[in-house]
Amino acid sequence: MSEPNAQMVVLARESRGYTQTELADAIAVGQGTLSKVENRQIPASNDLIERLSSRLNYPREFFYQECRQKNLPLTFYRKRARVSARTLRAVRATINIRCLELERLLRSADLPPARVPLINASDFRGDIERIARDLRTRWHLPPGPVEHVTRTLEDAGLLVIQCDFGDRQVDAVSVYDPDDDLPPIIFANPGVPGDRWRWTLAHELGHVILHHHLLTIPAHVEVESEANRFASEFLMPGSEIRGHLTRPNLEKLASLKPHWKVSMGALIERAASLGKITERQRRQLWMLMGRYGYRTSEPVSVPLEQPTLVTELVDYHMSKLNYAEREVTSLLRMGIAEFRYYYRGGNAGGLRAVK
């Protein structure tokens, strides 16, 4: 497009966590000018684009992109506590920018079709656990723990993106529109323990299957509860883990953690949901977890899984389509440091050119 896109100015500002007032002060322009630009009252001058580019660390070309923003319902943010409106705006903007980049990468390479069923839980009479079991069967997962959740999701055609949201309280965001060209995408914070990473991906997978395709969410539907129930059964099938949860104590939970690759806290909740412990026993276990500091830092670490599919997309462009690194960054309208953070690493394989 010949003129800067006001929408991209807003996305750039919000993705870096600036308010309009703060950015105007930082680049030494009047807030009124910036407001008029963002509201399409006046076009952005070359000088303003230079200032925005320098301050926000986006190349000039970034501001000239077309953009159709993704709808990101707040209900599908996995977060640990109340998060500020500013942080949520930054997360929304960052995800929209990443989606623009992924759309460009996918123009020249095909991913395997996403093998993700879209299910209305009411058709199963609210039996979320059955939906999770059916998916494990559909994906031919063997009994017991899911060996590698990230690879399992990528093999099913989902994209998993490591994403620093700038706030450790936000764990993940999932994006999926069945009518869109993009596959289901889970953006997840890598600054978490490996067991939490696995749980978060399973939780967001629940949202993709159960909620993203619904035009409206009925008031009685507790989407976070449903996603947690789905994750619990997907990672710890009740029929298989039940026998392991008899009379659990902290030592036993710590011994089960590396086998099932879930947190001790998740195992406590699973024991309670399966009726293996009473509510009183559940509270006592959580009190002991707090006493020993395990609520914030559990013993026994689970390795953090690494996604590879998105780096394969970039490597495909560079090794098969002969893109130089600067050409890929130009394609994606992003700076070299940010490009390397989000997209470098892994080995190309399993992708084919679009003809």
Salt bridges, closest charged atoms under 4 A:
GLU14 OE2 - ARG13 NH2 4.00
GLU22 OE1 - ARG86 NH1 2.95
GLU38 OE2 - ARG13 NE 2.69
ASP47 OD2 - ARG51 NE 2.93
GLU50 OE2 - ARG60 NH1 3.21
GLU101 OE1 - ARG98 NE 2.70
GLU103 OE2 - LYS70 NZ 3.05
ASP110 OD2 - ARG352 NH2 3.30
GLU129 OE1 - ARG229 NH2 2.90
ASP134 OD2 - ARG130 NE 3.75
GLU147 OE2 - LYS261 NZ 3.10
ASP171 OD1 - ARG80 NE 3.08
ASP171 OD2 - ARG196 NE 2.38
ASP180 OD1 - ARG68 NH2 3.24
ASP180 OD2 - LYS70 NZ 2.35
ASP195 OD1 - LYS257 NZ 3.59
GLU224 OE1 - HIS203 NE2 2.97
GLU224 OE2 - HIS207 NE2 2.87
GLU226 OE1 - HIS211 NE2 2.76
GLU233 OE2 - ARG133 NH1 3.61
GLU233 OE1 - ARG270 NH2 2.40
GLU269 OE2 - ARG282 NE 2.86
GLU279 OE2 - ARG282 NH1 2.99
GLU279 OE2 - ARG283 NH1 3.75
GLU298 OE1 - LYS257 NZ 2.95
GLU305 OE1 - HIS148 ND1 3.76
GLU305 OE2 - ARG198 NH1 2.77
ASP315 OD1 - ARG344 NH1 2.53
GLU325 OE1 - ARG340 NH2 2.88
GLU338 OE1 - ARG16 NH2 2.97
GLU338 OE2 - ARG98 NH2 3.98
